[in-house]
Amino acid sequence: MMPKGYKGVQFKVPKLRAAMSRKVTFNPYGITARVEEGENLLHAALDAGVHIDASCGGEGVCGKCKILLESGEIDTVHSELLSAEDWALGFRQACQSRIRSDVVLRIPALSLLDSRTITRRRSGLVLRPASIDLDDLQRAGLYDPAFQKRFVTLPPLTPSNTISDLSRLKEGLGRQHGLKEITLDFHLVRKLGLVLREKDFQATATLDFSRRRYVHPHLLNVEPGDTTLRHFAFAVDIGTTTVWVQLIDIAKGEIMGHAADYNGQLSYGDDIITRIVFSQKEQGLEKLQHAAASNINQLMHRLLERYRVSIDEISHVTIAANTTMTHLFYGIDPRHLRLPPYTPTVRNVPLARARDMGLETPAHIFINCVSSISSFVGGDIVAGILASGIYKDPKLTLYIDIGTNGEIVIGNKDWLACAACSAGPAFEGGGVQFGMRAMGGAIEDVSINPKTFEPMIITVEMLKPKGICGSGLINLLAALMESNLLDPNGKFSSSSKTSRIRMGENGREYVLARAPDTQIGQDITLSEADIDNLMRAKAAMFAGYVTLLDNVGLTFEDIEQVILAGGFGSYVNIENAIAIGLLPDLPRDRFQFVGNGSLQGATFLAMSRELLSEERRVAAIMTNFDLSETPGFMNNYIAAMFLPHTQMQYFPTVIERMNYRY
Amino acid sequence: MMPKGYKGVQFKVPKLRAAMSRKVTFNPYGITARVEEGENLLHAALDAGVHIDASCGGEGVCGKCKILLESGEIDTVHSELLSAEDWALGFRQACQSRIRSDVVLRIPALSLLDSRTITRRRSGLVLRPASIDLDDLQRAGLYDPAFQKRFVTLPPLTPSNTISDLSRLKEGLGRQHGLKEITLDFHLVRKLGLVLREKDFQATATLDFSRRRYVHPHLLNVEPGDTTLRHFAFAVDIGTTTVWVQLIDIAKGEIMGHAADYNGQLSYGDDIITRIVFSQKEQGLEKLQHAAASNINQLMHRLLERYRVSIDEISHVTIAANTTMTHLFYGIDPRHLRLPPYTPTVRNVPLARARDMGLETPAHIFINCVSSISSFVGGDIVAGILASGIYKDPKLTLYIDIGTNGEIVIGNKDWLACAACSAGPAFEGGGVQFGMRAMGGAIEDVSINPKTFEPMIITVEMLKPKGICGSGLINLLAALMESNLLDPNGKFSSSSKTSRIRMGENGREYVLARAPDTQIGQDITLSEADIDNLMRAKAAMFAGYVTLLDNVGLTFEDIEQVILAGGFGSYVNIENAIAIGLLPDLPRDRFQFVGNGSLQGATFLAMSRELLSEERRVAAIMTNFDLSETPGFMNNYIAAMFLPHTQMQYFPTVIERMNYRY
C-alpha cells in the first residue's frame, strides 16, 4: 500500500554546480567560486561566468586557455604548448588542470574579458539530470516489482504422491508462499521435469504479480535451486534517434547501468514520416522492425557481458517509445499514424513474447510496453509522467520532453493534458549542419568574448570538437544573442566586424571552431539556416505551452513546477534555454531536468507494480490536444519565431539580461 | 444453464442389425431375418448366424460363397467364377449380391452347416459406434461453444474520434454485444489496422469465452466484414497408433467429417515405452514431436481441402491424447512417465499457440488440451468421460477404452475411479502376427463351420484379406472356442483333424485364409503365441474391472451401464467379446459402443463451454489406481488367463452358450 500523502516518486533536485567544496578565485575580477575538488579549471571558469578563450573543446591541443596559477595546488600536465619559461612563471592550461586545494588564478590579458561580462547571470541554473532515488522509492513502499522470485522446497516423490510436477510446484508455492490459482505460460512446462529434479526438487519460480494483466499470479519461469538473489530486468527506450537499454537488478533494487546506440532505423530515414513511408515498401516494415530488435539485442548483450548477467536471469523487458517507434518495433503497420485523422492501431500493446519480436531471449521473457496516448504522444511521455510522479502531485506541472519531437504535458494529480509540438529534431542535432548527439567531441558549452568574439568551447569528454549537441546549440544561441552578434530575428548582424562571422553556403555563419582545432578537419559553424531550424523548433515548443495553457484556461503564472526531459546530453543550462525562448521565463527553482524520462519511467515500471497498475489509468485520463487542429496555435507559433519572443512581456528576466549587456 | 435433470450428453444407442426392412429367408434352415434393402448377402447371412464358406473376405475372387436364389430380387455380378450353367440355375456369389426385395435363398450342400449351428446366439448384440447427437446437445442447452464470432459495425473515423483501432473495436464489442474488459492476444494487433479498414470498419471478431482460461472474453482474431457463418474448429485425438482429426462447423453446430492416419511416431517405436526410450536419444524428442505435428498438419489440410474451408476460418484446436502422446506432442520430456513413481510433468497443459508446436496455422490459433489424470490415464479418457456424460449420470457406469492400452473408469456423477490396465496393443493388432488396424482388407468378422472347420470371413470394405483387426480377433477367438478347436487355456486341440490347424513357427496355428485368397500372398493365421498375447490383454482388462470394483467395494451386479470406447473398427460383437472374457457377462442392453471416445470428447469440448468448464473438475475428482500397486491385481490377472475365465461363475451366459455347442 501507498503511504498516506505520498505524492509519487520524486526526482532529487540536483544541486547547483556552484555549491562546491574548494574555493577558486579568478583574478583580476576577484570572482570567487566554490567548486568540487578535482573539477576541471575550464569548466570551473565557465560555470563562474569567466571567459577563457578555448578552441579545442578541452583536449589541450590549442594551447589558448592559459591561466596563471597564483596560489594553491592543481593537478596538471606540462605539454609542449607551454614553453619552459611560461611553465616557470606559473602558466598552466586551464583545460588540463584539476583543482586540488583552494586556488587563486589570474586570467592573462589575451583571455581577459570586459569586466561587465563577468557579472552576467551565466551560471544561474545548470541542471544535470536527476538520478532515480531508489531509497525514496523504497521508503515510499513503492519498491515492489511485479516480477518476483520465490524459492520452494518441494516434498520428495513417493509412490503415493505422483501428482504432476506442475501440480507439485503449484502446491509448494501455495504452501510456502500462500500463492493460489497460479496461471502459467506453456513454455515453462517443457523444461519443468528436469529443472525440478536438477536440485532435488528445490527450485525458484519467477512470477508476474501485476494484476493489470493477470488476475492471478502468473508463473513464467522456474530454475533449479535458489536463484532469488539473481533476478534482473531490462528497461528500454526506443527513441527515433537513439535506443537506450538499462539493466536493473530487481533482487537488489538497483540500476546496474545502461548502454545506448543510434537507432538502426536511421539508415531508412531520419524522421518518423520518412520511416512510415519506408515501411510501406516491400519488406520495409520487416526491415524497420528488425533494425530496432537488432539495436536492443546488441545493447542487451553489451550490458549482460559488462555486468556478468546471463540472459536467463532476466525476467522481463519494459519498453517505452513514441507511438511510431512502438508500432515499428512490434511490426504493426504504422501507415494510419500519418494519415488523417491520425489513428494509432494500438495504444496499449498486449504482452508479447520477446523472441517473437526478434529479441534473442529465452521463451520466458515477455515485453511490457508502456501505453501511448495518441499517434503523436507516446509511451515515452507516459513513462516520464509516471516516473516524475506528476500524476500524484497536487502541484500544477509542465512536463516538457524535447527529443526528436517535442511533447508537452500540463496537469497534476487531478487532470492531465498533452500535446505533440512537431518541433523536429533540431535539439538532437538534426537539421543543423554540424549538429550531433551529445557524444565525445560534441560542443556542449560555449562562451563568446563580447569584445573579440572569440569562443570558449567545452566538449563532451573534452575531446577535439566534432560538432554541436543540443545543449551546445542552446548555449551557443544564447551566447550569440548576448554578444550582440545575433539579432532577435535570428540573423547575424551585418555590422559586426569579426572574422568569426562570414558568408557561407547557407547565409551568414559563425565559425565556432576552425578546421585545425577539430576532429573533422573542417570549420564547425552555425549558419542562419541552422538558426532558422532551431527557431522553428523552439517556437513550436513555446507555441505548444501557450496553446495548451490557453485551452485549459491557465497561464504561465499558474505553473508551479517544470520538468524537463529529453536528449540534451548530460545537462541543460536553464538560463540559456529561457534566453532563446525555448523554456518559459519562470522562477528558476521551479525547473528540474530528468534526462531520459522515458527510460527512467520504463525502469520504474519494472520496479513497482503500483506504478504498473497506474500506467493505464494515467494514459486513460490524459486529454490529447491535436495542436494543428487547436485554435490559436498558428498565431502562437508565428509570435514565437523571434529571440526570445515577439511578446517580450513573457520574458522579463531575459529583457533584463539582454539590456544589461549594452 | 443446464436444464434440470439433464444427465449429460447421451450417445444414441444404435439399433441392432437384425431390425431391417426386407425379409431374407435362408433355406434349408427356414431362418428368416429382416435386413435393410441394399445389404450384402454375406453380411446378412453372418448376422443371421448362417455360415457360408467364404475365403476372400468378400472381394468375390474365391468363388466359394455360392448361394441359390429361389425367389426375389438382388443386385449382383456375373463373374467368371460362376459358369453359365450355374448362373442359369440361379447360383449367385453371396458376397457380390445386394438385397433389393424380400428374398428366399438356399445354402448349397457345400456350405451347409449342422443344423445346430444356426441356433447359436450369433447375432446377440453387434454394436456400431454411436454418433454424436447434436440435437440432444442443443436441446440440453449445451451447444454453446467457448469460441464465438461477433460481427461489429464501428463508427467512422473523424478528427474528433481518433482513439486507437483497438479501442474502437473494443468499444464496438461493448456497445453492440455487451462485452466488457476484453483481453487479447498480441498477434491480432499486427493486422488490425488493415483488417478494420478493408470493409470500412465492419468486421468480425473471434472471442474465447471460456472462463476456465480467461476471466474476461479473450479476443483472438478479427476478420473483415461479416464472417460469423464461417467458423470452424478442429478436434484431434492422438492415439499411440492412430491420429484422428475431426473438422467441426462451429457456426452451424455440425461435425463436417474426419480423417485419420497412422501415428508417424510408429517409425520410432510401436509402443509408448519404446518411444519414451527413443525420446532420450539425440534429437529424439524433436523427431517424435515433429512426427505428431506432421500427422496433424496432413490430416487438417486433407479436411480443409475436402470441405473447402480455409485454415484462417479455424478458431482453435482441441487435442485429447494419452499422457505420453500429450507429452510428446508438446515436446515435453516424457522420461519421468516411465520411471517410478511415474510422474507426469503436467496434467493440465496450458494453452499453447498452435504454430509454436509446429502446426501450420495462423497466429490466432491456440491449442486446448484435455487434462490427464496420471501417467497412464490420459486426456483421451477424460474426453471420453465428458462426451459420454457419465460425470453427470446417477447410473453406476463402467467405461472401458480398449486401444493401444486399456483404461477403465468406474463411477457416476458423485465419484469416479480409474485405472490403466497395461493391456498392450493386441486388440489394435499389435503383438499378433497378422494383426492390423481396421482398414480395407482387415478380417473383421469370422464364422467357422463346426464340421469342416472352414471359415467364413468378411473383411473391411470386402477386399481380399490382409490381416485381422481387433473385432476380427475377438470374433475369431470366439468362433475357435465355439467350434471346439481351442481349449480354455488358449491351446489348439491336438485331436482336431483339419488341415486348417497345423504346426507353425510359433506353435500350432489356425489358417484363416490361404495365400492365393489374400492380398499379401501368404497364409493368414492365428497362432497360439498370438492367442497368448490376446489372452494377456483381455486378462489385464478383466483383472482391472475386478480389482477396481473390489477397491471401491462394488461387484459387477452393481454396474448399470457399460460404455465401450476404442479402436475396434466400425463395430464390436458384444456377445463374442463376452465369450472370450474381455467384457463382463452383463445384460446386453447395458452395453454401448461409442467408437473413438477421445475424438468425440475433444469435439464436444469445442462445442460446449459448459463441458469445458467441467473438464478440470472431472479430471480433479477422478481417483487414479495404480493397479501394479493395488492388492489383488496379480491374482485377478492370473485368474483371468483362461477362456473366458477360471471362475466360470462370472460368465453364466457363456457357459450356457458353450455347453450348447456339444
Interface residues (C-beta under 8 A of the other chain):
Chain A: L157 T158 P159 N161 T162 I163 S164 D165 L166 S167 R168 T183 L184 D185 F186 H187 V189 R190 K191 L192 G193 L194 R197 V215 Y330 G331 I332 D333 R335 H336 P340 P341 Y342 T343 P344 T345 V346 R347 N348 V349 P350 L351 A352 R353 D356 S372 S374 S375 D626 E629
Chain B: L157 T158 P159 N161 T162 I163 S164 D165 L166 S167 R168 T183 L184 D185 F186 H187 V189 R190 K191 L192 G193 L194 R197 V215 Y330 G331 I332 D333 R335 H336 P340 P341 Y342 T343 P344 T345 V346 R347 N348 V349 P350 L351 A352 R353 D356 S372 S374 S375 D626 E629
